[in-house]
Amino acid sequence: EIEKRLDLRSHNIYTIDGADAKDLDDAISIEKLENGNYKLGVHIADVSHYVREGQPLDKEAIKRGTSVYLVDTVIPMLPPKLSNGVCSLHPDVDRLTLSCIMEISPKGKVLDHQIVESVINSKARLIYEDVSDILENDDKEKAKEFSGVLDELRLSEELARILMERRFSRGAMDFDFPESKIIMDEAGNVVDIKKYDRRIANKIIEEFMLIANETVAEQFHWAQIPFVYRVHENPDPEKMQNLASFISAFGYSLKGEIEDMHPKELQKLLEDIEGTKEELVISTIMLRSLKQARYSPQGTGHFGLAAKYYCHFTSPIRRYPDLQIHRIIKEYLKGKIVEQRLENLKVIVEKAAEQSSIREREADEAQRQIEDLRKAEYMVQHIGEEFEGIISSITSFGMFIELYNTIEGLIRLHDLSDDYYIYDEKNLTLMGEHTKKTFKIGDRVKIKVDNVNLSMREINFTLVEKI
């Protein structure tokens, strides 16, 4: 098989992933060309070489649709011998890949590209935290350890920032919600919960995968063959009108036509609220005002990314749409898509898109519920203890408080015993009838953990004081 492929085993190719990742689908390579352009290679595990269309493995993979990550366990789309073994791009072993190699200008425009079957041998398995420590904190110790790819890492940051700037300038939205890192012991108990930061290494990989996904989607859009696209439709005008009304209470407004809202307007709002007390609630309401992204045989563009063409190409170990389009790409490269095959593919991509969208929703819901359960289990150990947090949202029945570690709990209205509080829906505040004491989103408070309902995954707080 190697003889049929572009041999990239001598190239300085490496992976960057989380410390506990076992299924490594993507590797990167980068160099600066003499003409000042960047040559970026995104090398993706060639899962389709092992999982053939219509075979038992394939039938089970589409049934699952996605790998499901549940804090302390993974329900993989493919058997671990494939997902963590022969498909995973571990260092110092030959691996079959599908590579998207792009020439990118200093302004971030893809000038030329090729998609090719390849073979690689990764030179390093890097961790997000280590790479970020080198690039953000100039960690000399770690820089010495990874000296073989140090120049590439600095070049990667340079290009990623260019791509980021280009993406934001066209209006792509960047929701930076705090994520949780839930730490378990060997017995399966939650020992700590921390805020997980998206640092520079995470952003490098994110940008490189985004540009590869766009490049692949654009080529196959113009090739006019059946394909699985990742689409995000324009928001509903009524929801945009509701968002405009909501943010006006905080002194913000949306410019332009509500009926034809451009993502750049929403990105500008995200920039305006950055660092403010109301950032979390406005970001949350904005996200809920948008449609959900999904898979589709029609490439209608991606509103949130402000991208005309988009697909998922970079994670075939854990997402079925990526695996399906890898098959199509390889057939196309070999000139095998004849008229009869075109008709078959139309049916195949329709099914893959619909099933993958359904399974993605179910996986997201399972992940959310397990995360809420683990947070509740953790807080059981802290009943009676006091913490500081901020008011993240206010409702007619109480206020939600988010702690520094991303855990959220509820102070019920009837537990505010020092006054009778009136809910102002327009301004999202609670005001004491007699004391005129006011609570609003973003206020800092000290709370006590009152009780936890594990079966409902609910955490209840009582107010100690407003800070």
N, C-alpha and C positions, 0 to 999 in steps of 0.2 A: 504493500500500500504506500509506503514511504516514497518509493521510486516514482509514483504518479504525482507527487505533490511538490509544492514549492518548499524547499528545505531551508528552514530558518533556525536550525538548531544551534548555529554558531552565533546568532544574534543575542544582544543583551536584552533578553525578555524576562520580565518578572511579574509577580502578582502582589497586590495589596488588598488585604482582607481583614476582618475582625479576628481577634486572637483565637476565638473558639470555632471559627468557620472550618468545616471539613469538606464542603463541596465547592471547590474553587473553579468557577466557570470562565473567568476572564483574566487575561494577562495583557500587559502593555509593553510597547517598545517606543522609543522616541529618539529623534536626532535632529540637529539643525543642519539644513542643507546650505551649500555654498551661496545660493541665491537669496538666503535670508529666510526662506520658508521652513516650516516644521514638517517633518515626516513622522506621522503618528500611526503606529500599528495597534489595532485592537484585535486580540487573538482569542477566539471563543472556542470552548470545548466542542469538538465535533461529535455530539451525542448521536446524531442521525446515522453515523457510521455503524453504531451498535444497536440502535433501536429502529428497526425497519418498519415501514408502513404496513399496518394490518396484522403484524405479528402479535402474539400474546402480550409481550412487554408494552407494545404501543397501545393496545386496547386498554390495558390497566392504566397507562400513563394519561390517556385522554379522560378516562373515568375520574381520575384524581385531579387532573387539570393543573395542579400546583403542589409544591411542597408546602407543608404547614408548619410554621415555627411557633411552638407553644412554650416559651420561656425556658424550660429545662429539658425539652424534648423536641424532636423533629419527626413529623410523619412525611417521609420523602415521597416524591412523585415516582422516583425510580429506585430500584433496589440499591442498598448501600455499596454493593460490590461495583456498581456502575457510578453512582452519585459521589461516593467518597473515594472510589478506587480508580478504575481504568479511565474514566472520563475526567476526573478531577486533575487540574493542572499543577500537580505537585512539583517541587523543584528536583532537578537532576535526573528526571526521567523523560523519555520521549513521549510526546502526546500529540494525537491528531487534532487539528484545529481548523476552523474556518476564520480566515483573517480579512479584516477590512483595513486596508492600508491607505492612508489619506495624506495628501500634500495640502498643508494649510498655510494661508498667508499670515503675515504679522498682524493683520486685522481680524483674523479668525474665520476667514472664508475658505471653504473647501474648494480648492482649485482643480484637483484631480484625485481620483481614487481607483483602487482595484479591490475586488472581492475574490478571494482565491482559497482553494483547499491547500492546507499547509501542514507542516509538522514542526513542533517547537520543542525546546528543552529549557524550561524555566531556570534562570540562574539564581533566583532568590524568592523566598516566601516572606514578604514583608507584612508588618502589622500596622494598621491605621495609627495607633498611638505612637509607635516608634517613629514612623515617617513624619508625623505632625511635630513630635518633639525635635526632630532634626531641623525641619523647615521653619517652625515657629520660634523655638527656643534655642536654636543653634547647639543642640546637645552633642558635644564633642565625642563622648564615649560611643554613642550610637552611630554617629557619623563615621567613626573609625571602623565599627563593626560592618557597616554596609558601604564601605568605600568603593566597592566594585560597581555600584549603581548610583553613587552620589551625584555625579554630573547629570544623569538622567532624571533624578528626583527634582533637582533644581530647575531643569528644563521643563519638567512636567508641571511644576507650579506656575512657571512663566506662561506656558500655553493655556493652562486651565483658567488663569485669571483673564487672559484675552478672550477665551470662549465665554466665560461668565459675563464679561462686560458686553460682548456682542449680543448675548442672549437677553440680558436685561434691557439693553438699549432698544430692542425690538418689542419689548413688553412682556417677556416671560415672567411669571409670578414665582415667588420663592417664599413658601410658607415655612417659617422656622419654628414649628411647635416644639416645646421641650419633650424629649423622649426619655423613657425610663430604662435604666439598666438594673434588672432584678437579679440579685446574686443569691444563689442557692448553695447549701452544703450537700455533702454526699448522700445524706439521709433524705434529701428532698425538702428541707425546710428553708424558708426565706430568711437569710441572715442580714441582708442589707438591700436598700433600694437607693439608687443615685440618679442624678440627672445625667443623661448621656449627651455629650456635646458633639455636634457635627464640626469636626476640625478640618484643617486644610487637606489632609490626605483623603478624607471622605469626599471632599468637594472635587478633588482631582479626578478620582475614579468616576464620580457622578457626571462630571463634564465630559469625560472621554467616552463614557457609555452613551450619553445623550447625543453627541455628535455622530457616533457610529450608527446609532439607531436612526437618526434623521437621514444620514447619507444612504443607508441601505433602503429605507422607505422611499426616498426620492427616486432612486434608480429603478425600483420595481413598479413605482407608480407609472413612470414613463414607458416601461417595458410592456405595460398593459397585460399582465398575466395575473391570475388569481393569487391573492396574498392576504395575510392576516395583519391588519393595521391596528394600531392603538389610537383610538379617537377620543376626543374630548369636545363635545359640542358646545356652541355658544350658549350662554346662560339664558334662562327664561326672563323676558322683560319685566314680568310682574315681580319676580324675586329680586331683580336689580332695583326696581322702584322701592320695594320694601327695605332693601339694604340702604338705599339713599336716604330714606326717611329715618332709619335707625341711626346712621352715623351723623345725621344733622344735629342730634341731641348732644353730640360731643364736639360740634363745631366744624365738622368735615363735610365735604360735598363731592359728588361725582360730576365731572364735566363730560360733555359729549352726549350723544343720543343714547337714551336708556334702551331703546329698541335694538340698537346695534352697538353694544358696548365693546370697546377695544380693550384687550387685556392690559395694555399699557396704562390705562386709567386706574385699574385695580392695583397694578404694581406700584403706581405712584402713591396710592393710598397706603399700601403696606409700608412704603418708605416713610411716609408722613407720620405713621403711628409708632414706628420703631422706637422702643425705649420708653414709651408712655405707659401710664397706668392702664389705659384702655386697650393696649395692644392685643392682649390675649382674647378678649371678648370680641373685638371687631374682626380679628383674623378668623375666629371660630365661626362667627355669623357669616362672614364672606365665603368661607369654604362651604358652608351649608347652603349658600345661595347659588353655588355652581352645580352643574350637572356632574354625575359620576363618570369618570373615564371608563371606557369599555373596549372590547375587541370587536372588530368589524371587518367584513370583506371590502368595504368601501373606505378609501383613504380620504376622509373629509377634513383632516387636519386636527390639531391639538390646541385648544383655546388656552389652557393654562401655561403651556410652553411657548405660546405664540408661534407655533410651527405649522407650516403647510403640510409637511409630510412627517409621519412618525410611525414607528413600529417597535416591537420588542425583539431584539436580535441577540442580546448579550447574556441571557441566562437560560440556556436550553436544558440544563440539569434540573432546574427547579420550576420552569414555566413551560407549559405545553405549546403556546403560540410560537415561542422562540424555536422550539424543536421542529414544529411544522414548517416554518418559513425557511429553516436551514435546508430541509429536504427540497423545497421549491427552488431555492437559490442554486443548490448543487445540480439539480436537473437542468435548470436554465443554463448554467455554465457549460454543461456538457451537450447542450442542444437537444435535449430529450423531450421538450414540451411540444408535442405535436397536437393536432386538432382534437383527437379523441381524449388525450390526456388533459387538455384545457377544460373540457366538459367535466371530467372526473374531479379536477381540482376545485372547480366552482362549488361542488357539493361538499368536498372535504373542508375547505376553508370556512364555509358557512357553519358547518357543525363545530369545527374547532373554535371559532370565534364565540359562538353562543355558549357552548359548554364551558369554555375557559372563563368567560365573564361570570357565569353562575358560580363556578367553583371559587373564583377569586373572592366574591362577596362572602361566601360561606367561610372561607379561610380567614378573611379579615375579622368576621364576627367572632369566630372561635378564638382567634388571637386576642381580641379585645376582652372577651369574657374571662379568659385564663389570666390575663394581666390584671384585671380588676380583682379576681379571686386571690391572686398572690399578694396584691397590695392589701387586701382585707386581712389575709392571714398574718401579714407582717404587723399590721396595726393592732391586732389582738394582743400582741406582746407589749403594747405601749398604752393600754387603757389606763386612764388616770394621769398620764403624762401631759406636759404642756409643750406646745410648739408655736413658732411664729409662721405666719403665712400671709397671703394676700387674697382679697375677695376677687374671685375669678368670674363669678356671675351672680346675678340677683334675680329671684323669681318671686311669684306670689306666695310661695310656701316657705321661703327661707333664702339663705345665701350659701353658695359653695365657696369653700376656702381651699386654695392650693398651697401646699407646703413646699419648702425648698427642694424636696426630693421628688416632686411631681405628683405626689399622692393628693387626692382631692376628697374632701368630706363635706357634709352638710350641717349647717346650723339651722335648725328649724325655727320658723317664725315664733311658734308658741313657746320656744325655749328662751327667747329674749324677754326676760322677766322684769326688766327695770322700767318698761314703758309699753304702751300699745303702739306698735309700728305699722305705718301705712305704706303700702307698696305703690310707687309711682312708676307705672309701666313705660311712660314716654321717656323719662330720664333714667330709668333703671336704678332707682334708689329706694332705700327704706328710711322713713323719717318718723321719729318718736312724736306722738300726738302732743304730749305735754312738755317734754324736754327739748324738742326740736333737734335732737341728736340725729345725725344723718350717716348712713352707710352707703358708700358708692363703690363701684368696681375699681380695683386697684388699691383700695385702702389696706394698710397693713394692720393686722390684728394678732393677738395672742389667743390661742384656743387650748382647750383641754379635750383629749380623746374621751368621749363619753361611753360609746358602745359600738360594737361591730356586729353586723348581721352577715355571717358567712354565706348562708344559702342565697341571700339576695345580693351579695357582694356590695353591701352598703356600709359606709363609715360615717358615724355621727359625731359631731363636735359640739361643745358648748363654748360660749364666748367668755374669755377671761377679761380681756380689755382691748380697746382700740388703741393702737400705738401711734 
